[in-house]
Amino acid sequence: MFDAHLHIIGPRNPGADAGGRPAPFTVDEYLSRVAPLGVAGGAVVAGPDGGREPGPLLDALRRLGPSFVGVAELHPDTADSELRDLHAGGVRALRLDLRGGPGADLDAQVQLGMRAADLLGWPTELRVDAADLPRMAGRLTPLPRVSIDHLGLSASGLPALLDFVAGGARVKASGFGQGDLDVAAALRAVVEVNPAALMFGTALPAAGTTSPGADAERVRQALGVELAAPVFWRNALDFYGLSESPSAAGGRRSGSAVE
């Protein structure tokens, strides 16, 4: 299995205001939780602890090894040289958090996504309620490759999600407890539009799921073994540009930083 959506959460800084920050979730804890699933690689997604500072993400990638890639949240003014450095550290995608609608810097973020795509071939991942997609679709159109987290979160957004899938978007089959969707129906609807669109992720350590194994079984039950197989493996490898299958002993990322 390639886990297409996971978080590693570093320790809180002593004396810092924790706010609503989640509890730490270490590499060792993650590997223990997914040991029964045969995870051989994955995508570590920034957000819960590091925000737009990539240090914690790069540290997690160093600890997990070369069969894992990173998905970074970055400042819109991130320089090309910094993007190359992140690529050399294993980052392979940019993430935009669009919950609550388009932020003030959406256009600048889209420009960053376009630069990262042109320079390094990165896709852009969207944390968004799919019900909000129609009012920002025109601003997102320039992005050459996108994925949408957690099945788009809402039942009301499913038609818009499927429109994006028809236009080439990928979808994370993850975070099943975070929205109000009929998960099985949504999975089948996405696959009917494009069987290559779905990528399974555990969304660990997110609350609201039963267990990673139970979520994986929901996918198998909804789609059947044949349709589910690429959801757990090949679809994500293709999306992240991995030229060979990662292995539990450590794979090799495709290429190095673009010169």
TADA-V527029 format. One record per residue. PHI is phi as a letter, one per 30 degrees, with the letter a starting at -180 (999 if undefined). PSI is psi in radians with two decimals (* if undefined). OMEGA is omega in whole degrees, 0 to 359 (none if undefined). Layout:
BEGIN
phi->PHI psi->PSI omega->OMEGA
phi->PHI psi->PSI omega->OMEGA
END
This chain:
BEGIN
phi->999 psi->2.41 omega->168
phi->c psi->2.02 omega->182
phi->d psi->1.79 omega->189
phi->d psi->0.02 omega->179
phi->a psi->1.86 omega->176
phi->b psi->2.79 omega->177
phi->b psi->2.46 omega->167
phi->c psi->2.21 omega->187
phi->c psi->2.07 omega->183
phi->d psi->2.96 omega->179
phi->d psi->2.65 omega->176
phi->d psi->2.54 omega->175
phi->d psi->2.30 omega->180
phi->e psi->2.30 omega->178
phi->i psi->-0.12 omega->180
phi->d psi->2.73 omega->177
phi->d psi->1.96 omega->183
phi->d psi->-0.48 omega->181
phi->h psi->-2.31 omega->179
phi->c psi->0.34 omega->184
phi->d psi->2.38 omega->182
phi->d psi->2.86 omega->178
phi->d psi->2.69 omega->179
phi->e psi->2.59 omega->177
phi->b psi->1.87 omega->190
phi->d psi->2.92 omega->174
phi->e psi->-0.78 omega->180
phi->d psi->-0.72 omega->178
phi->d psi->-0.74 omega->179
phi->d psi->-0.88 omega->183
phi->d psi->-0.61 omega->177
phi->d psi->-0.74 omega->182
phi->d psi->-0.62 omega->185
phi->c psi->0.03 omega->182
phi->e psi->-0.70 omega->180
phi->d psi->-0.24 omega->186
phi->c psi->-0.20 omega->183
phi->i psi->0.66 omega->179
phi->d psi->2.19 omega->181
phi->c psi->0.09 omega->179
phi->l psi->3.03 omega->181
phi->a psi->3.13 omega->179
phi->c psi->1.99 omega->178
phi->d psi->2.05 omega->187
phi->c psi->2.22 omega->178
phi->d psi->2.83 omega->174
phi->k psi->-1.17 omega->190
phi->d psi->-0.51 omega->182
phi->b psi->-0.70 omega->188
phi->c psi->-0.25 omega->183
phi->h psi->-2.28 omega->182
phi->c psi->0.17 omega->175
phi->c psi->2.08 omega->190
phi->d psi->-0.08 omega->184
phi->e psi->-0.91 omega->180
phi->d psi->-0.62 omega->179
phi->d psi->-0.79 omega->180
phi->d psi->-0.66 omega->177
phi->d psi->-0.75 omega->178
phi->d psi->-0.72 omega->180
phi->d psi->-0.67 omega->177
phi->d psi->-0.69 omega->182
phi->d psi->-0.63 omega->183
phi->d psi->-0.53 omega->178
phi->j psi->3.06 omega->193
phi->d psi->-0.10 omega->176
phi->d psi->0.01 omega->176
phi->c psi->2.52 omega->177
phi->c psi->2.89 omega->182
phi->c psi->2.65 omega->175
phi->b psi->1.98 omega->191
phi->c psi->2.52 omega->164
phi->c psi->2.23 omega->189
phi->b psi->2.75 omega->173
phi->d psi->2.48 omega->182
phi->e psi->-0.45 omega->182
phi->c psi->0.26 omega->177
phi->e psi->2.23 omega->184
phi->d psi->2.74 omega->178
phi->e psi->-0.66 omega->180
phi->d psi->-0.64 omega->177
phi->d psi->-0.67 omega->177
phi->d psi->-0.73 omega->178
phi->d psi->-0.72 omega->179
phi->d psi->-0.72 omega->178
phi->d psi->-0.69 omega->178
phi->d psi->-0.74 omega->178
phi->d psi->-0.50 omega->178
phi->d psi->-0.01 omega->175
phi->j psi->0.03 omega->178
phi->d psi->2.40 omega->183
phi->b psi->0.12 omega->179
phi->a psi->2.78 omega->177
phi->c psi->2.50 omega->178
phi->c psi->2.35 omega->173
phi->c psi->2.21 omega->177
phi->c psi->1.85 omega->185
phi->c psi->0.36 omega->176
phi->d psi->2.37 omega->182
phi->i psi->0.09 omega->178
phi->j psi->3.12 omega->183
phi->d psi->2.31 omega->177
phi->d psi->3.02 omega->182
phi->d psi->-0.47 omega->183
phi->c psi->0.38 omega->183
phi->e psi->-0.82 omega->182
phi->d psi->-0.66 omega->177
phi->d psi->-0.66 omega->177
phi->d psi->-0.68 omega->178
phi->d psi->-0.70 omega->177
phi->d psi->-0.70 omega->176
phi->d psi->-0.76 omega->178
phi->e psi->-0.68 omega->178
phi->d psi->-0.68 omega->177
phi->d psi->-0.79 omega->180
phi->d psi->-0.63 omega->178
phi->d psi->-0.79 omega->181
phi->d psi->-0.71 omega->186
phi->d psi->-0.71 omega->192
phi->b psi->-0.07 omega->181
phi->i psi->0.31 omega->181
phi->d psi->2.42 omega->165
phi->d psi->2.99 omega->177
phi->c psi->2.29 omega->180
phi->c psi->2.41 omega->186
phi->c psi->2.10 omega->169
phi->c psi->1.75 omega->191
phi->a psi->2.55 omega->166
phi->d psi->2.06 omega->185
phi->e psi->-0.35 omega->176
phi->d psi->-0.37 omega->178
phi->d psi->-0.15 omega->185
phi->d psi->-0.71 omega->183
phi->e psi->-0.62 omega->184
phi->d psi->-0.12 omega->176
phi->b psi->0.09 omega->185
phi->e psi->-0.74 omega->181
phi->d psi->-0.56 omega->181
phi->d psi->-0.39 omega->180
phi->c psi->-0.27 omega->185
phi->e psi->-0.64 omega->182
phi->d psi->-0.35 omega->181
phi->d psi->2.17 omega->187
phi->d psi->-0.55 omega->180
phi->b psi->2.24 omega->180
phi->b psi->2.75 omega->167
phi->b psi->2.79 omega->182
phi->b psi->2.24 omega->185
phi->d psi->2.65 omega->163
phi->h psi->0.75 omega->178
phi->h psi->0.40 omega->179
phi->i psi->0.02 omega->170
phi->i psi->-0.72 omega->190
phi->b psi->2.55 omega->176
phi->d psi->-0.66 omega->181
phi->d psi->-0.40 omega->180
phi->c psi->-0.04 omega->184
phi->e psi->-0.75 omega->178
phi->e psi->-0.73 omega->179
phi->d psi->-0.68 omega->177
phi->e psi->-0.80 omega->182
phi->d psi->-0.57 omega->174
phi->d psi->-0.73 omega->178
phi->d psi->-0.70 omega->178
phi->d psi->-0.73 omega->178
phi->d psi->-0.49 omega->178
phi->d psi->0.05 omega->175
phi->j psi->-0.03 omega->182
phi->d psi->2.62 omega->171
phi->c psi->2.89 omega->183
phi->b psi->2.31 omega->175
phi->d psi->2.10 omega->172
phi->d psi->1.44 omega->190
phi->a psi->2.91 omega->174
phi->h psi->0.76 omega->188
phi->d psi->-0.42 omega->179
phi->d psi->0.05 omega->186
phi->c psi->-0.13 omega->180
phi->b psi->-2.94 omega->183
phi->c psi->0.40 omega->183
phi->d psi->2.67 omega->160
phi->d psi->1.75 omega->191
phi->e psi->-0.85 omega->183
phi->d psi->-0.75 omega->180
phi->d psi->-0.68 omega->180
phi->d psi->-0.74 omega->177
phi->e psi->-0.82 omega->181
phi->d psi->-0.65 omega->181
phi->d psi->-0.73 omega->179
phi->d psi->-0.79 omega->182
phi->d psi->-0.57 omega->177
phi->d psi->-0.58 omega->179
phi->d psi->-0.79 omega->181
phi->a psi->1.87 omega->181
phi->d psi->-0.35 omega->181
phi->d psi->0.02 omega->188
phi->d psi->-0.55 omega->189
phi->d psi->2.44 omega->176
phi->b psi->2.12 omega->182
phi->d psi->2.39 omega->173
phi->b psi->2.53 omega->181
phi->d psi->-0.42 omega->185
phi->i psi->0.28 omega->177
phi->e psi->2.50 omega->3
phi->c psi->0.56 omega->187
phi->e psi->2.42 omega->174
phi->d psi->2.86 omega->175
phi->j psi->-0.13 omega->175
phi->c psi->2.79 omega->177
phi->d psi->-1.10 omega->175
phi->a psi->2.77 omega->178
phi->e psi->-0.70 omega->179
phi->d psi->-0.70 omega->179
phi->d psi->-0.68 omega->178
phi->d psi->-0.73 omega->178
phi->d psi->-0.69 omega->179
phi->d psi->-0.59 omega->176
phi->d psi->-0.67 omega->178
phi->d psi->-0.80 omega->180
phi->d psi->-0.74 omega->181
phi->d psi->-0.66 omega->183
phi->d psi->-0.64 omega->190
phi->c psi->-0.36 omega->189
phi->i psi->2.78 omega->188
phi->d psi->-0.76 omega->186
phi->d psi->-0.84 omega->181
phi->d psi->-0.50 omega->182
phi->d psi->-0.49 omega->187
phi->e psi->-0.88 omega->180
phi->d psi->-0.37 omega->177
phi->d psi->-0.56 omega->181
phi->d psi->-0.16 omega->189
phi->b psi->-1.40 omega->193
phi->d psi->-0.68 omega->184
phi->e psi->-0.75 omega->181
phi->d psi->-0.68 omega->177
phi->e psi->-0.76 omega->179
phi->d psi->-0.76 omega->184
phi->d psi->-0.71 omega->183
phi->c psi->0.09 omega->174
phi->i psi->0.57 omega->178
phi->d psi->2.16 omega->188
phi->d psi->-0.25 omega->177
phi->b psi->2.75 omega->182
phi->d psi->2.27 omega->173
phi->d psi->2.75 omega->178
phi->b psi->2.81 omega->181
phi->d psi->-0.43 omega->180
phi->d psi->-0.04 omega->180
phi->j psi->2.07 omega->179
phi->c psi->-2.82 omega->179
phi->b psi->2.27 omega->178
phi->d psi->2.62 omega->182
phi->d psi->2.04 omega->173
phi->i psi->3.10 omega->175
phi->b psi->-2.98 omega->180
phi->e psi->2.40 omega->179
phi->d psi->2.32 omega->181
phi->d psi->* omega->none
END
